[in-house]
Amino acid sequence: MTRPPVPPFTLETAHQKVRAAEDAWNTRDPERVALAYTEDSTWRNRSEFFTGRPAIRSFLVAKWAKEMDYRLIKELWAFHENRIAVRFQYEWHDASGAWFRSCGNEQWQFDAAGFMERREASINDVPIGEADRRFTWPLGIRPADAPGLTELGL
């Protein structure tokens, strides 16, 4: 079984991989997102370290219980062979209604079948006012005509 596009990546396939990841994460479906990773995928997310799809699912369930109305944009930063680096930002609010924009970078490493075997994410949260939100499309996948980070000046 493969998860196209597969390495080695070209500029076109690296962009495809990044957009596919963004689209999956914007579904906020832990099961769907976890299927993009190897069974023994290793993660560093902020200060958390864990391994395997069950841990990924659990992490995502907790994440989206806290980060409500989550909307994400990812942008390709660099790629080489089986690795991709992205920058991203997402907006969300907590249970009290306080809004945040989370900004970060990820490094991804893929196996030959196109599954992510390693993910490292560094993320900072910035409080924003609701009027400062920039990601306002309806919940779900970002529309094709919605601007990306560069177009938004972020």
N, C-alpha and C positions, 0 to 999 in steps of 0.2 A: 504494500500500500504506500502511496506517495501523497504528498500535500503540495501540489504545484503552487507557484513556481519553485523549482528545486535549484540548489547551487550547482555550479558556480553562477552567481548572479551577474546580470548585465544591468545597466542603468534602468532599462525598462522593467525587468523582472524585479529589481529591488524596489522600485516604486510600487509595483503591483503587490508585493509582499507587505509593504508598509500600509497600503490602503486596505488590504484584506484584514490586517490586524486591527486597524482603527475601526473598520466596520464591525468586526466581531465584538470588540470591547464595547462599542456603543449599543449593542443589543443588551448589555448587562446580563447576559445569560452565562453563568459560570460553567455549565456543561459544555456549551458550544465553544467558549473561549479555551477551556482546558484541553479540548481535542486538538488544538494546534501544537501542543507540546508533547515531547516524548514522555513515555511512562515514568522515566527517571529524571526528568528535567530538573535542573538545579536553578534556584532563584535567589537573588538578593533584591529585596524591595525595601528601600530606605534602610532601616536597621534590622529587618527581618531576613532570616535565612531559612530556606526549606527546600525539600526535594519531593518530586513526584506529583502526579495528577491529583490524587486525593487531597494533598496539602494545597495544591493550587486552587482546587474547587473551594475548599474551606476558606482560604484566604479571600477569594473573590466574593463569596457569600457575605462575609463579614465586612468587606470593603464597601459593597454596594448597599448594605444595611445602614452604614454610617454616611456614605457619600451619596446623598439623594439627588435626583434629577441630573445625574452625571452626563456630561457631554464632552467628548474628547476630539482633539485634532492631533495627528501625528505627522511629522515631516521627515523625509529622508535627509540624513546628515552626511553619511558616507557608507561605502560598502566595499568589500573585497572578498572574493571567493565565496566562503560560506558564512560570512559575518556581515551584519548590517548595524549601523548606528543611527538612532533617530533622536530628534528632539520632539517634545510634546507639551501640550498644555491641555488641562481640562478644568471645567467649572462644575461646581456642586454646592449644595448647601447641607448643613447639619440639621438635626432635629429641632433646633431652636429657630431655624430660618436664616442663620448667618451664612453668607455666601463666601466662597473661596475660589481662587484660581490657583491650580497646582501646576507648577512648571518643572520640567525635568528632562533627563536624558536617559536613554536605554542603549545597552549593547546587547545584541542578539547573536547567538551562534546556532547554526542549523546542522542537522545530520544530512546525509546524502539523499534522504527521501523527502526533505523539505520541512521536517518537524523541528521546532525550536528545542534544543537540548540545554541551552543556558540563556538566562535572562538576568541582567543586572540593571537596576533602576535607581537613580538618584533623583529625589523629588523634594521640592520646597513648596509650602502652602502660603499663599498671600491672601489675607482677608480683602474682600472687595464689597462694595455696596451693590445692591441688586441693580441699580441704574448703570453700574459699570460693566455689567455682563456683556460679553461679545458673542457667546455661543448660544443663540436663541432659537435655533431650528427646533421643530417638534422632536420629542424624545425618540431616540432610535438613530439609525445610520445618518450621518451628515449628507445632505443632498449634494449631488454632483456639482451643482452651480454655487454652492456655499463656499466662501473664500477660505483658504488655508491660513496658516500662521503668518507666512510672509506677506500675503495679500492684506492681512489684518494689521500689519505693522508690529506683530508680536515676536 
